[in-house]
Amino acid sequence: MTERNDAIDVRHNVAASRFEATVDGLLCRADYRLDDGVMRMHHTEIPAPLEGRGIAGRLVREAFRYAEANGLKILPQYYAFSALYGLAYTLFVLALAGLIFKKRDFV
């Protein structure tokens, strides 16, 4: 079954510190750690059969909406990606999420 990414039901799983969605029976997630008003986004995981459908972007977009609504700052920390691609990759992933950033939103 193919879903458009805006039709995906994203849940905020506070106990697990992540935003998640189940698509075609598979769990997709964007993990964070909350420290002193800073949401440190450190991991996204999308099962291989679901890649390329914009799911990670949808999860990250919901995380940013939550952060904005709750006065949190965002600190992207995709360690595995940063080692390979650096800041350019992180910004590319965030741009794919369709987000508009303000300097005050970042640490």
C-alpha positions in Angstrom: 0.0 0.0 0.0 1.4 3.4 -0.9 0.5 6.4 1.3 1.2 10.1 0.7 3.5 11.4 3.5 0.9 14.0 4.7 -1.6 11.2 5.3 0.7 9.4 7.7 -0.5 9.5 11.4 2.6 10.7 13.3 2.4 10.1 17.1 4.6 11.7 19.8 5.7 8.9 22.0 6.9 10.9 25.0 8.0 7.8 27.0 10.3 6.7 24.2 11.4 10.3 23.3 10.5 10.0 19.7 8.0 10.8 17.0 6.8 7.7 15.2 4.4 6.3 12.6 3.5 2.8 11.6 3.4 2.5 7.8 2.5 -0.8 6.1 3.0 -2.4 9.5 6.5 -1.1 9.9 7.7 1.3 12.6 9.3 4.6 11.4 10.8 6.9 14.0 12.7 10.1 14.8 14.4 10.0 18.2 15.4 12.9 20.3 16.7 13.8 23.8 15.4 16.7 25.7 18.0 18.7 27.7 17.2 22.1 29.3 14.8 23.3 26.7 16.8 21.9 23.8 15.4 19.0 21.6 18.4 17.2 20.4 17.3 15.2 17.3 19.8 12.4 17.0 18.3 9.6 15.0 15.8 8.7 12.3 15.0 5.2 11.2 12.9 4.3 8.2 12.7 0.6 7.1 14.2 0.0 3.7 11.0 -0.9 2.0 9.6 2.5 2.9 12.5 4.7 1.9 11.9 7.5 -0.5 8.4 8.2 0.5 9.1 11.3 2.6 8.3 9.7 5.9 11.5 10.9 7.7 10.7 14.4 6.6 7.2 14.1 8.0 8.5 12.9 11.3 11.0 15.7 11.6 8.4 18.3 10.6 6.2 17.1 13.4 9.1 17.3 15.8 9.7 20.9 14.8 6.1 21.8 15.2 6.1 20.3 18.7 9.3 22.2 19.6 7.9 25.5 18.3 4.6 25.0 20.2 6.5 24.3 23.4 9.2 27.0 23.2 12.0 24.5 22.6 15.1 25.0 20.6 16.3 22.3 18.1 19.8 20.9 17.8 20.2 18.4 15.0 22.7 15.7 15.9 22.7 13.0 13.3 26.1 11.6 14.3 26.4 8.9 11.7 25.4 11.2 8.9 27.6 14.0 10.1 30.7 11.8 10.0 30.0 11.0 6.4 28.3 14.1 5.0 28.7 16.9 7.5 26.5 19.9 7.9 25.4 20.0 4.3 23.7 16.6 4.6 21.9 17.6 7.8 20.6 20.8 6.2 19.5 18.9 3.1 17.5 16.4 5.3 15.9 19.3 7.1 15.1 21.1 3.9 13.4 17.9 2.6 11.1 18.1 5.6 9.8 21.4 4.1 10.7 23.4 7.1 11.3 27.1 7.3 13.9 28.0 9.9 14.5 31.0 12.0 17.9 31.6 13.5 16.3 31.6 17.0 15.1 28.0 16.5 18.7 26.6 16.6 21.3 26.3 19.3 
